Amino acid sequence: MATAIETVRRLPTIGPWLAKGDQVEAAADANDGYFVAVTHGSDWQANASLIAAAPELLDRLENLVIAIGMGWDLEAMVGCAKSAIAKARGESS
């Protein structure tokens, strides 16, 4: 049986998150300038883009799961998902 602590849903820092060089910052007004992550190594830029896209990716996946469950037309959801994937790849902001 899960304890009360185990059943608490841990929410991420409010998005959007922005990649600024090797740092990822929360951009929401309440968190302006709050560092979410600092990336290192030869792939630091790709990692920063992926981390910065995390809130949007989570949102799109949650919406996609809801849409599938409700039997909705998925065409618009696919466009949103593609946009989030491009952001994660550093292809768009």
LINBEL-V784222 format. One record per residue. N is the residue number from 0. RES is the residue in three letters. SS is DSSP state (h for helix, s for strand, l for the rest). PSI is psi in whole degrees, 0 to 359 (NA if undefined). OMEGA is omega in radians with two decimals (NA if undefined). Layout:
n = <N:N>
res = <RES:RES>
ss = <SS:SS>
psi = <PSI:PSI>
omega = <OMEGA:OMEGA>
This chain:
n = <0:1:2:3:4:5:6:7:8:9:10:11:12:13:14:15:16:17:18:19:20:21:22:23:24:25:26:27:28:29:30:31:32:33:34:35:36:37:38:39:40:41:42:43:44:45:46:47:48:49:50:51:52:53:54:55:56:57:58:59:60:61:62:63:64:65:66:67:68:69:70:71:72:73:74:75:76:77:78:79:80:81:82:83:84:85:86:87:88:89:90:91:92>
res = <MET:ALA:THR:ALA:ILE:GLU:THR:VAL:ARG:ARG:LEU:PRO:THR:ILE:GLY:PRO:TRP:LEU:ALA:LYS:GLY:ASP:GLN:VAL:GLU:ALA:ALA:ALA:ASP:ALA:ASN:ASP:GLY:TYR:PHE:VAL:ALA:VAL:THR:HIS:GLY:SER:ASP:TRP:GLN:ALA:ASN:ALA:SER:LEU:ILE:ALA:ALA:ALA:PRO:GLU:LEU:LEU:ASP:ARG:LEU:GLU:ASN:LEU:VAL:ILE:ALA:ILE:GLY:MET:GLY:TRP:ASP:LEU:GLU:ALA:MET:VAL:GLY:CYS:ALA:LYS:SER:ALA:ILE:ALA:LYS:ALA:ARG:GLY:GLU:SER:SER>
ss = <l:l:l:h:h:h:h:l:l:l:l:l:l:l:l:l:s:s:s:s:l:l:s:s:s:s:l:l:h:h:h:l:l:s:s:s:s:s:l:l:l:l:l:h:h:h:h:h:h:h:h:h:l:h:h:h:h:h:h:h:h:h:h:h:h:h:h:h:h:h:l:l:l:l:h:h:h:h:h:h:h:h:h:h:h:h:h:h:l:l:l:l:l>
psi = <135:143:169:323:322:336:354:127:123:121:143:167:137:135:177:157:146:135:121:93:231:6:149:126:148:136:356:147:317:339:18:125:4:123:128:319:158:128:154:171:181:338:26:322:317:320:320:319:317:315:317:331:352:312:320:320:316:314:314:320:318:317:322:317:317:313:317:315:329:354:26:163:127:359:312:324:324:320:317:319:318:322:316:322:316:318:317:329:356:19:344:170:NA>
omega = <-3.11:3.06:3.13:-3.13:-3.11:-3.09:3.11:3.11:3.13:-3.12:3.11:3.01:-3.09:3.09:0.09:3.03:-3.11:3.03:3.10:-3.04:-3.13:-3.12:3.05:-3.10:2.98:-3.07:3.13:-3.08:-3.09:-3.07:-3.03:3.12:-3.13:-3.13:3.08:-3.09:2.96:-3.09:-3.11:3.06:-3.05:-3.13:-3.03:-3.09:3.10:3.13:3.12:3.11:3.14:3.13:-3.13:-3.13:-3.03:-3.14:3.14:3.10:3.11:-3.14:-3.12:3.12:3.09:3.12:3.12:3.11:3.10:-3.10:3.11:-3.14:-3.13:-3.14:-3.11:3.03:-3.02:-3.07:3.13:-3.14:3.12:3.09:3.11:3.13:3.12:3.10:3.13:3.11:3.12:3.11:-3.14:3.13:-3.13:-3.11:3.11:3.13:NA>
